[in-house]
Amino acid sequence: MPVQEKRPAVDVDYLPLIKKAVPDTIVERIQALIATRKLMPGQQLPSERELATLLNVSRSAVREAIKILISIGILHTAHGRGTFVKEPQLQALTDLSLVEDDEKKELMLRAIEARALVDVEVARLAARHASEEDIGELEDYLAMSMVEPMKSKRKFGHDLGFEKIIAKAARNPYLVELQKQAHRMFEETWTSGGFIPRPSDARNAQHRDIVEAIKARDEARVVRLMKLHIRLED
């Protein structure tokens, strides 16, 4: 282990990793380094030795993480020259503590767009395919959310839970899986950014309108209401 005074300057507060840390954890730390230093395509990463010292892991662990990042197109190597950033934005950045306020706002808007791409289409298909049982489940969930405070620590529990039921009613398992990923990124991004959900009364009123439109099989109205709900339209 190098002595403290020989460690390179650190511009990210990294917690030490145990020697047997999983490669995915080291991958995340390297991606955080790319984001924090604002490294652009073509810019060089620190050497394996520097990264190992910075992350407090072995060089072999760093090497394995770099291989993973190369395989997914984030990094590339030039023989005899080192490792370089290829495309820093291939994986969504959800930890907004790493970026400045203006960047937080931009990334939060991108998270809304990702969620909307899935949830608006899911709602449209639900208006077409929802069974009476699906509609009953939506109404039961709405009734519960109107009288029961959210017990989960998840800030968006009621909102995303409601849309999960809509996805089930859409009868498309592929959209269900896409929704899971979009919701995960949305919740992580907005929670990290310190966003506070809308008041429950406003949320429940919008949910009620969406349920009524689904019951009426009005796809155009459902689309408009869902866009309003996700705040893409005024």
N, C-alpha and C positions, 0 to 999 in steps of 0.2 A: 504493500500500500504506500503510495507516495506521501511524503511529508506535507503538512498543511500548506507551508509557504510556497510549494511548487505547483499547487493546483491552479488551473487557469481561471481567469475571471469568469464569474457566473452571473448571467443576466436573467436567470430564472431561478426561483426558489424551489429546488428539487429536494424532496425528502430522500434519504438514503434508501436504496432498495436492497433486500436480502439477496444473498448470492444466488439463490435458487429461484429468483423472480421469473415469472413466466415471460416468454418472449413478447407476448402482446402488451404487457405492461411497459416494457422497454420501448416498444414501437410507439406507444402513446406518448412517452416522454420525449422521444426524438421528434415526433410530430409537434409537440408543444414547443420545443426548441425552434423548429422551423417557423411556427406562427409568431413566437415572441420576438425573434430576431428579424422577422419579416423577410425571410430569405425568398428570393425570386428564382424562377427557372434559370438554370445555368450557374447559380451561385454555389460555392463549395461548402460542404459540411465540415465541422471539426474532424480531426483524424480519429481513428478508432481508439487510440490511446487517450486522447483528450475526452472523448465521449465516455469511455470507461471510467475515467477519474471523476468526471462530472456527475455521472449517474451512480457511482460507487458499485459497479458491477465488473465482471470480467470482460476482457476484450472478446472472448469467444461468444459471450452473450450479446454484446453489441453487434458482432459480426452476423449473428443469426437474425437479429432484429433488422439489420440493414438488408439482408437477403429478402425478408418479408416485404419491406418497403419497396425494394426493387421489383419484386414480383407483382405488386399491385400498381406499379407505375408512379410512385411518389418520388423515388430516387433512381439514379443511374450511376454507373461507375465508368471511369475512363482509366484504362490500364496505365499504371505508373504515375497517375496524376491525382487520383482520389475519388471521393464520392460527391455527387452533385445533385441539387434539387432538379427534378424533372417537371413535376406538376404538384404544387403544394395544396391545391384545392380539391383533389379527387375525393377526399373524405371530409365530411362536414365537420366544422369546428363548433362544438357545442359548449365548451367551457369559456364563457364570456369574461371571466376574470383575467384572461390572457390578452384582452384587447381594450382599446380606448373606447370612450363613450360613443363617439360617432360611429365607430365600427360595430359597437354593440347594437345600435339602432338598425344599421344596415343588415346585420346578421339576423336580428329578430324578424325583420320584414321578410327575409329569405325563408325563415322557418315557417312563417304564416303561409307563404306561397306553396311550400312543400306540403303542408298540411291540407291546404285548400285543393290542390290538384287531386288529392285522393278523396277527401270528404265531400266535396261538391258532387263528384261523379257517383260516389257511394249513395248519397241522398237521392240523386235522380233515379238510380236503379232501384232503390228501396220503394220509391213511389210507384214503380212499375211492378215489382215482384212481392212486396210485403204481404204476408198472410194475415189473417185475423189474429192469429196467435202472436205474430210479431208486433202488430199494432197494440195488442193488449199488454205486451211486455214493455213497450215504449211508454204507454200511459201509466203503468205501474211504477216504472222507474221515475217518471216525471212526478208522480204523486209523492213518492218517497223523498225525492230531492227537495220538494217544497216544504216538507215538515221535519225532515231529519237533517241536522247539521252534518257537514262532511267530517267524518271521524278520522279519515286517512290523513297522513301528513302531506300527501300529494295535493298540490295547490289546484290542479285541474281535474281532480277525481270525478266530480259530477259531470263536467262538460265532456270529457273524453269517454267516460263510461256510457253516456247517452249515445255518442256517435259510434261506439263499438256495437251497440244493439242495432243501430241503423245499418252498419256494415253486414251484420248477420242477415238482416232482412233483404240485402241486395243480392244474395244468393251467388256471390262470386268469391270463392276462397282465395283467389290470388289478390284481389283487392283487400281482403281482410289482412293478409300478410303485409301488403304494402302499407296499410293503415297503421299497423303496429309499429313499423319503423318510422313512419312520418310522425306519429304521436310521441314516440320516444325522443326523437330529435327536437320536436317542438317543446316538449315539457322540460327537457334538460336545458335548452337554450334560454327559454323564457324564465325559468327558475334561477338559472345562473345569472341572468341579467337583472334580477330583482323585480320582475314584472308582477303586479298584483292582479289577480283575476277580477273580472267585472262583478258588481254586486249580484247576489244570488237572485234577487227579484227580476233584474234585467235578463239574466241568463235563463231563468225559468219561463219568462214570457216568450222569449225567442224559441225555446224548446217547444212550448205549447203550439206556437204558430207552425213550426216545422212538422209536428205530429199531425196537425189538422190538414196540412197540405199533402202529407203522405196518405192519409185516410181518403182524401179526395182524388188521389191518383193524379195530382196536378204536378207534372214533372217540371214545367217551366217555373212555377211558383216555388217549388222546393229548391230549385237551383238558386233563385234570387234570394230566398230567405237564408240559405246556407252561406251564400257569399256575404250577406249582411252580418250573419252571426260570426263569421270568421273575420269580419271587418275588412273585407276587400272592397266594399262599396259603401258609400255614404247614404 
